[in-house]
Amino acid sequence: MEVERGQYTYEKTEERMINGRMSRITVRANTPSQTALKRYAETMTRVVKEIESRG
């Protein structure tokens, strides 16, 4: 999933009581895509194998 700059993959708005006043809070986050997670796992596996081969 490609995300354009300024857009978020997760956005949630809720109201909370902060210092006695009701405030609207917006939580925004970009979660990694499945492709990014796969690349990360492959990279970490390669790094671990390289470190183990040194020892």
N, C-alpha and C positions, 0 to 999 in steps of 0.2 A: 504494500500500500504506500503510494507516494503522497507525501504531505507537503503542500506549498508553504513557503515561509509565512509565518503569522497565523497559520491554522494549527489546530490541535486535534489529536485523535481522541481525546477524552476531555469533556468539559461538563462540570456540574456546578449548579448555582443553588445555594441554600441560605437561609436566614438564621443568624445566630445572635444570641444576646452577648454583647461585649461591653464591659464597663457600664452596665445598666441601660445600654441602648441597643435596639434591634438593628443589626447590620446585615447587609447582603454580601455574602462571600462567594466568589467564583473560583473554583479549583480547575486549573487547566494543566494538562500533561500530554506529552508525546510518548507513547509506548512504542517499543521497537517492533518492527514487522517480523514475520516468521523468517523471512530471508536474512534479516540482520541477526536474529538469534542463531540461525544455522551457521552463518559466517563466524560468529563469536565462538560457538562450540567447536568448530573446526580449527580455529586459530588456537584456542586454549588447549585442545588435544595435541596439536603440533608442538606447542611450547612445552607442555608436560613431557612429551616423548623426548624432546631435545634435552631437557634438563636431566631426565632419568638416564639418558645415554652418556652424559658427562660423568656421572657418579659411578 
